[in-house]
Amino acid sequence: MGAYWLSVNSFGPPLILLGLTVLWLGRRGIAPPPLIGWSLAAWCVLNVVVLGPGVGQDLIALVAAGLLIAVAHRARRPVAQL
């Protein structure tokens, strides 16, 4: 059963691609769109509602989603001019 959660049928490969995309954007100084963070948060909440709380991966993913949302909102604010 453990191999199933790390196979092609799981969300592991898409989350790895999402992480690589965010890293790629960050290295170029581009803030990820808020849709990425909100989608990850919605997926985690849905996962907890349907499957129940996990070992902690949902909490970690929710923290990551919150950070992505915060970065996206910070990037939208105008920079204060001195």
GULOKE-185825 format. One line per field, with one value per atom (N, C-alpha, C): residue number from 1; residue in one letter; atom name; y, z, x. Coordinates in nm, 4 decimals. Layout:
num <- (NUM  ...)
residuo <- (A  ...)
atomo <- (CA  ...)
v <- (Y  ...)
w <- (Z  ...)
u <- (X  ...)
***
This chain:
num <- (1  1  1  2  2  2  3  3  3  4  4  4  5  5  5  6  6  6  7  7  7  8  8  8  9  9  9  10  10  10  11  11  11  12  12  12  13  13  13  14  14  14  15  15  15  16  16  16  17  17  17  18  18  18  19  19  19  20  20  20  21  21  21  22  22  22  23  23  23  24  24  24  25  25  25  26  26  26  27  27  27  28  28  28  29  29  29  30  30  30  31  31  31  32  32  32  33  33  33  34  34  34  35  35  35  36  36  36  37  37  37  38  38  38  39  39  39  40  40  40  41  41  41  42  42  42  43  43  43  44  44  44  45  45  45  46  46  46  47  47  47  48  48  48  49  49  49  50  50  50  51  51  51  52  52  52  53  53  53  54  54  54  55  55  55  56  56  56  57  57  57  58  58  58  59  59  59  60  60  60  61  61  61  62  62  62  63  63  63  64  64  64  65  65  65  66  66  66  67  67  67  68  68  68  69  69  69  70  70  70  71  71  71  72  72  72  73  73  73  74  74  74  75  75  75  76  76  76  77  77  77  78  78  78  79  79  79  80  80  80  81  81  81  82  82  82)
residuo <- (M  M  M  G  G  G  A  A  A  Y  Y  Y  W  W  W  L  L  L  S  S  S  V  V  V  N  N  N  S  S  S  F  F  F  G  G  G  P  P  P  P  P  P  L  L  L  I  I  I  L  L  L  L  L  L  G  G  G  L  L  L  T  T  T  V  V  V  L  L  L  W  W  W  L  L  L  G  G  G  R  R  R  R  R  R  G  G  G  I  I  I  A  A  A  P  P  P  P  P  P  P  P  P  L  L  L  I  I  I  G  G  G  W  W  W  S  S  S  L  L  L  A  A  A  A  A  A  W  W  W  C  C  C  V  V  V  L  L  L  N  N  N  V  V  V  V  V  V  V  V  V  L  L  L  G  G  G  P  P  P  G  G  G  V  V  V  G  G  G  Q  Q  Q  D  D  D  L  L  L  I  I  I  A  A  A  L  L  L  V  V  V  A  A  A  A  A  A  G  G  G  L  L  L  L  L  L  I  I  I  A  A  A  V  V  V  A  A  A  H  H  H  R  R  R  A  A  A  R  R  R  R  R  R  P  P  P  V  V  V  A  A  A  Q  Q  Q  L  L  L)
atomo <- (N  CA  C  N  CA  C  N  CA  C  N  CA  C  N  CA  C  N  CA  C  N  CA  C  N  CA  C  N  CA  C  N  CA  C  N  CA  C  N  CA  C  N  CA  C  N  CA  C  N  CA  C  N  CA  C  N  CA  C  N  CA  C  N  CA  C  N  CA  C  N  CA  C  N  CA  C  N  CA  C  N  CA  C  N  CA  C  N  CA  C  N  CA  C  N  CA  C  N  CA  C  N  CA  C  N  CA  C  N  CA  C  N  CA  C  N  CA  C  N  CA  C  N  CA  C  N  CA  C  N  CA  C  N  CA  C  N  CA  C  N  CA  C  N  CA  C  N  CA  C  N  CA  C  N  CA  C  N  CA  C  N  CA  C  N  CA  C  N  CA  C  N  CA  C  N  CA  C  N  CA  C  N  CA  C  N  CA  C  N  CA  C  N  CA  C  N  CA  C  N  CA  C  N  CA  C  N  CA  C  N  CA  C  N  CA  C  N  CA  C  N  CA  C  N  CA  C  N  CA  C  N  CA  C  N  CA  C  N  CA  C  N  CA  C  N  CA  C  N  CA  C  N  CA  C  N  CA  C  N  CA  C  N  CA  C  N  CA  C  N  CA  C  N  CA  C  N  CA  C  N  CA  C  N  CA  C)
v <- (-0.1185  0.0000  0.1254  0.1180  0.2344  0.2706  0.1710  0.1990  0.2700  0.2466  0.3126  0.4637  0.5095  0.6539  0.7238  0.6502  0.7110  0.6804  0.6232  0.5833  0.6917  0.6561  0.7474  0.7793  0.6930  0.7142  0.8065  0.8592  0.9438  1.0900  1.1764  1.3179  1.3538  1.2545  1.2803  1.3444  1.2837  1.3456  1.4852  1.5106  1.6482  1.7482  1.7059  1.7976  1.8247  1.7252  1.7485  1.8477  1.8334  1.9287  2.0681  2.0765  2.2060  2.2711  2.1937  2.2470  2.2931  2.2165  2.2569  2.3831  2.3965  2.5174  2.6399  2.6252  2.7372  2.7732  2.6740  2.7018  2.7737  2.7297  2.7919  2.9383  2.9634  3.1009  3.1854  3.1290  3.2024  3.2393  3.1520  3.1809  3.2892  3.3143  3.4210  3.5478  3.5467  3.6646  3.6868  3.5822  3.5907  3.5275  3.6019  3.5466  3.4529  3.3386  3.2475  3.3096  3.2784  3.3346  3.2789  3.3570  3.3103  3.1842  3.1579  3.0388  2.9113  2.9093  2.7904  2.7647  2.8674  2.8512  2.8171  2.8848  2.8578  2.7179  2.6727  2.5373  2.4316  2.4527  2.3582  2.3555  2.4724  2.4778  2.4071  2.4312  2.3656  2.2148  2.1688  2.0256  1.9627  2.0327  1.9803  1.9740  2.0780  2.0782  1.9669  1.9520  1.8450  1.7080  1.6926  1.5677  1.5356  1.6351  1.6133  1.5800  1.6472  1.6217  1.4809  1.4388  1.3091  1.1942  1.2084  1.0974  1.1081  1.2208  1.2413  1.2949  1.3438  1.3994  1.2925  1.3298  1.2366  1.2447  1.2020  1.1972  1.3354  1.4294  1.5647  1.6276  1.5482  1.6018  1.7079  1.6975  1.7986  1.9311  1.9271  2.0490  2.1135  2.0335  2.0861  2.1478  2.0819  2.1359  2.2631  2.2713  2.3938  2.5095  2.4815  2.5853  2.6319  2.5381  2.5736  2.6559  2.6181  2.6937  2.8348  2.8470  2.9798  3.0671  3.0076  3.0828  3.1253  3.0373  3.0739  3.1878  3.1840  3.2899  3.4211  3.4150  3.5359  3.5985  3.5163  3.5685  3.6333  3.5711  3.6267  3.7609  3.7724  3.8998  4.0058  3.9660  4.0625  4.1165  4.0330  4.0756  4.1728  4.1642  4.2533  4.3922  4.4041  4.5356  4.6247  4.7524  4.8445  4.8658  4.8847  4.9074  5.0526  5.0748  5.2110  5.2869  5.4064  5.4922  5.5791  5.5856  5.6699  5.8039)
w <- (0.0000  0.0000  0.0000  0.0677  0.0713  -0.0658  -0.1492  -0.2839  -0.3686  -0.3410  -0.4165  -0.3999  -0.2773  -0.2516  -0.3111  -0.3559  -0.4205  -0.5699  -0.6231  -0.7632  -0.8505  -0.9731  -1.0704  -1.0344  -0.9622  -0.9265  -0.8070  -0.7510  -0.6329  -0.6716  -0.5716  -0.5950  -0.5705  -0.5458  -0.5247  -0.6445  -0.7632  -0.8798  -0.9131  -0.9065  -0.9327  -0.8282  -0.7019  -0.6010  -0.6220  -0.6698  -0.7034  -0.8182  -0.9199  -1.0317  -0.9857  -0.8956  -0.8415  -0.7664  -0.6841  -0.6121  -0.7045  -0.8084  -0.9051  -0.9806  -1.0094  -1.0767  -0.9877  -0.8601  -0.7670  -0.7517  -0.7436  -0.7376  -0.8628  -0.9788  -1.1050  -1.1078  -1.0652  -1.0610  -0.9621  -0.8453  -0.7422  -0.7834  -0.8544  -0.8985  -1.0049  -1.0698  -1.1691  -1.1129  -0.9843  -0.9201  -0.9507  -0.9925  -1.0252  -0.9119  -0.8607  -0.7542  -0.8170  -0.7554  -0.8098  -0.7960  -0.8866  -0.8764  -0.7542  -0.6972  -0.5772  -0.6018  -0.7248  -0.7564  -0.7134  -0.7224  -0.6823  -0.5329  -0.4522  -0.3080  -0.2672  -0.3257  -0.2920  -0.3361  -0.4511  -0.4976  -0.4053  -0.3624  -0.2707  -0.1370  -0.0875  0.0390  0.0266  -0.0830  -0.1021  -0.1118  -0.1806  -0.1939  -0.0574  0.0267  0.1601  0.2475  0.2440  0.3249  0.2783  0.1485  0.0952  0.1362  0.1342  0.1738  0.3200  0.4075  0.5494  0.5696  0.4956  0.5102  0.4635  0.3509  0.2931  0.3645  0.3867  0.4390  0.5874  0.6481  0.7871  0.7966  0.9152  0.9297  0.9128  0.8468  0.8213  0.9288  0.8935  0.9874  1.0099  0.9290  0.9401  0.8061  0.7018  0.5700  0.5282  0.5767  0.5423  0.6084  0.7310  0.8006  0.7317  0.6931  0.6241  0.4907  0.4177  0.2888  0.3090  0.4172  0.4447  0.4790  0.5505  0.5787  0.4483  0.3617  0.2321  0.1491  0.1518  0.0784  0.1339  0.2660  0.3269  0.2879  0.2828  0.2409  0.0951  0.0094  -0.1319  -0.1476  -0.0711  -0.0772  -0.0264  0.0829  0.1382  0.0400  -0.0249  -0.1231  -0.2406  -0.2852  -0.3975  -0.3615  -0.2398  -0.1979  -0.1736  -0.1210  -0.0995  -0.2328  -0.3340  -0.4645  -0.5317  -0.4967  -0.5573  -0.4963  -0.3705  -0.3056  -0.3710  -0.3843  -0.4399  -0.3402  -0.3930  -0.3096  -0.2629  -0.1339  -0.0804  -0.1324  -0.1782  -0.2289  -0.1167  -0.1021  0.0018  -0.0520)
u <- (0.0817  0.0000  0.0865  0.1999  0.2882  0.3413  0.3656  0.4153  0.3105  0.1837  0.0770  0.0849  0.1113  0.1111  0.2312  0.3300  0.4453  0.4506  0.3435  0.3431  0.2802  0.2597  0.2005  0.0561  -0.0128  -0.1522  -0.1707  -0.0640  -0.0754  -0.0576  -0.0612  -0.0368  0.1086  0.1934  0.3353  0.4036  0.3952  0.4584  0.4054  0.2729  0.2280  0.2795  0.2900  0.3422  0.4908  0.5643  0.7052  0.7158  0.6329  0.6333  0.5921  0.4960  0.4551  0.5706  0.6401  0.7554  0.8658  0.8916  0.9945  0.9537  0.8248  0.7755  0.7923  0.7597  0.7744  0.9222  1.0099  1.1534  1.2017  1.1552  1.1945  1.1498  1.0254  0.9758  1.0561  1.0843  1.1567  1.2976  1.3641  1.5011  1.5051  1.3940  1.3861  1.3229  1.2922  1.2355  1.0884  1.0196  0.8775  0.7986  0.7018  0.6172  0.5139  0.4896  0.3887  0.2498  0.1600  0.0246  -0.0473  -0.1401  -0.2101  -0.2928  -0.3293  -0.4076  -0.3361  -0.2046  -0.1293  -0.1467  -0.1314  -0.1464  -0.2884  -0.3862  -0.5263  -0.5670  -0.5183  -0.5505  -0.4913  -0.3670  -0.3036  -0.3774  -0.4189  -0.4928  -0.6276  -0.6982  -0.8282  -0.8123  -0.7078  -0.6842  -0.6555  -0.5773  -0.5459  -0.6705  -0.7527  -0.8754  -0.9683  -0.9837  -1.0671  -1.0126  -0.8824  -0.8193  -0.8494  -0.8430  -0.8718  -1.0191  -1.1070  -1.2504  -1.2862  -1.2305  -1.2660  -1.1949  -1.0649  -0.9858  -0.9542  -0.9811  -0.9446  -0.8036  -0.7666  -0.6322  -0.5250  -0.4195  -0.3102  -0.2042  -0.0874  0.0237  0.0836  0.0529  0.1073  0.1353  0.1248  0.1550  0.0542  -0.0698  -0.1689  -0.1353  -0.0883  -0.0488  0.0708  0.1669  0.2848  0.2443  0.1558  0.1106  0.0290  -0.0493  -0.1247  -0.0314  0.0759  0.1754  0.2396  0.2738  0.3320  0.2331  0.1057  0.0041  -0.0084  -0.0064  -0.0123  0.1055  0.2240  0.3421  0.3322  0.2817  0.2643  0.1638  0.0552  -0.0450  0.0138  0.0904  0.1518  0.2500  0.3309  0.4271  0.3538  0.2462  0.1711  0.1091  0.0561  -0.0034  0.1026  0.2170  0.3246  0.3757  0.3794  0.4281  0.3308  0.2029  0.1033  0.1050  0.1530  0.1548  0.2591  0.2270  0.3285  0.4421  0.5594  0.6766  0.6744  0.6956  0.6951  0.8170  0.7922  0.8998  0.9521  1.0851  1.1461  1.1841)
***
